[in-house]
Amino acid sequence: MKKQRAEEKKRSNVFTAVSSPMRQKILKMLAEEEMHISSIARELKISVPVTSKHIKILEKAELVERKVFGKTHIISLSKNNYNSMFDDFVPVSKIEVKKGTTLMDAFKNAITFEVKEINGRNYIVSSEGEDGYYVYYVNGEMGGKKIEDYEITENTVIEWKRLEPVTKKKLQITVK
């Protein structure tokens, strides 16, 4: 019961944090790079104390982290928490399978997906119509076997996550 209350409080803190358009702007800025509090304030055209209050709310929600170097405070996105803040709202499907059923067969009974063979390995390239490359986790641990080789022998929770595309960046160098 205590754990459930703590999770509810954490979720409430996240919703409070992202409910403000100003804090949303801060999160977008920090998604690009870590920043000094005064730089955030200057960019948003608000005072440092107001910026600091927004940062404290984001810290309470565990969406940002602060590094202190003397009087300098550098704020960065807490990528794990930021990327997983809505995990509690992921739809859960339930199925029952016989012991020894492969993960591939379980997937066939539960979801619409497409598998593509690349260099002798099968990869999920579409799930419920969403194209992309997916990785799977078994009870919170990254699956170490091919989905057609992984046998389910006990009650298990499977998560599959779409890999985000790699963002292309450019560096243009001018030689004098």
N, C-alpha and C positions, 0 to 999 in steps of 0.2 A: 504494500500500500504506500509506504514511504517513497519507494522508487517511482511508482506511478505519479505521485504528487510532484516529485522532483522533475520528472519528464514533462508534466503539464506546465510547471512553472517555467522550465527552459523554453518550451514551445511558445508560451505567452510572451516571454522576453524577446524571442525572435520576431514575433508578430508586432510587438511594440516597436522594435528597432526598425523594421522595414516599412512601418506605416507612415513614416515621415518622408516626404519628397526630398528634404535636405539630406537625410541619412542615406537615402537611395543614391543621391548624387555622390556622396562620400564613398559608398561602396563601389560605384562605377569607377571612380577615380582610382581607388585602391586596387581594383582589378587590373589596372594598367601598370601601376608601380607603387612601391611603398613611398610614403611622404611624411614630411615633418608637419606637425600640427599647424604651424604658422603658414606653411605653403598651402595647406588645405583651406585655411581661413581666407588667405589672399585670393585664391582661385575662386572661391564661392562668394567673395565679397561680404564676409561676415566676420565678427570679432573672434579673437583667439579664445576667450572664455566661452562663447556660445559654441564654437567648434569643439572645445574640450568637453562640454556637456553632451553633445551629440556622440562624441567618441566614447564617453563613459557608458552611454546606453548601448552602443554597438559592442563594447567590451563585455558588458553584463550578459548580452546575448551570445557571447563567445564567437562573434563574427569577425572581429579584428583583434590584433595583438599589438602590444606596445613594447618597444625596446627603448630603454632609457640610457643615454650616454651623458652623464652629468646633468645639465639642465635641458638637454635636447631630447625630445620625445619623437621617435619615428614610429609611424603607424603602418601596419601592413594587414592585408586580408588574411584571415585564418582559413586557408583554402579548404581544409578538411571539413570544417563546420559550415563554411559558406556553401560548398558543393553538396552537402548532405542535409541542409536545413529543412527540406521538405520531404525527407525520406519517410517520415511517419504517415504521409498521405499517399504513398505508393499503393496501388490496388494489389490485393493479395488474392490469388486463386488457390483453391484447394483441390487436390486430387488424391486418390488412393491407388496405390500400385502394389504389385506382388514383390516380395523380397527378391533382389537380384535384377529387377528391371533396370535397364540402362537409362541414363539421363536423357539420351536421344529419344527413347520411346516415351518417357514421361513428358518431354516437351511436345511430342506429337499429339499426346492426349490433352494437353492443356492450352497450347498457344498456337497461333499461326506464325510460322517462321520459315526462313529460307536459309539453307546451308550451302556454302560454296567450298569446293576443295581447292586449296592453294598449297602447292608444294607438298602434297601428300597428307595434309591436315585439313580437317573440316572446320570451318568458321561460320558462326551465325552472322549473316550479313543483312538480315531483315527480321524484325520482330513486330508483330501486329501492324505491319505496313510501314514501320519506321526503318528506313535504310540506314546502314552504318555497320561498323564492326562491333561485336559484343564480346565481353568476357563474362564468365560466370563464377559465382562464389557459392561454396557449400558451407552452410552454417557459419558464415562470416569469413571463411578462408578461401582464397583464390583456388579455383579448381586446377589440379595439376595433371589431369588426364584429358584425353579427347572425350567429347560428350557421348560418343558411341561406345567408349570403353568404361566409362564411369558407371559402376553398379550401385544402386541404392539398396543398402542393407538395413537401414534404420530410419526412423522418422527424421526428416531432413528439411531444411529451409534452403531453397535455391534462389539466389538473386542473379539477375543478369543485367549488366550495365552497358549502355552504348558508349563507346569511346568517342570523345569529342574530337573533331577534326583538329589537326595540328594547324595552328595559326601561322601563316606565312609572314615572315618579317624580312625586311630588306635593309641593307646598309649600303648607302651610296658613298663611295670614297673618292674624293677628288685629290689628285696629286698635283702639287704646286710645281 
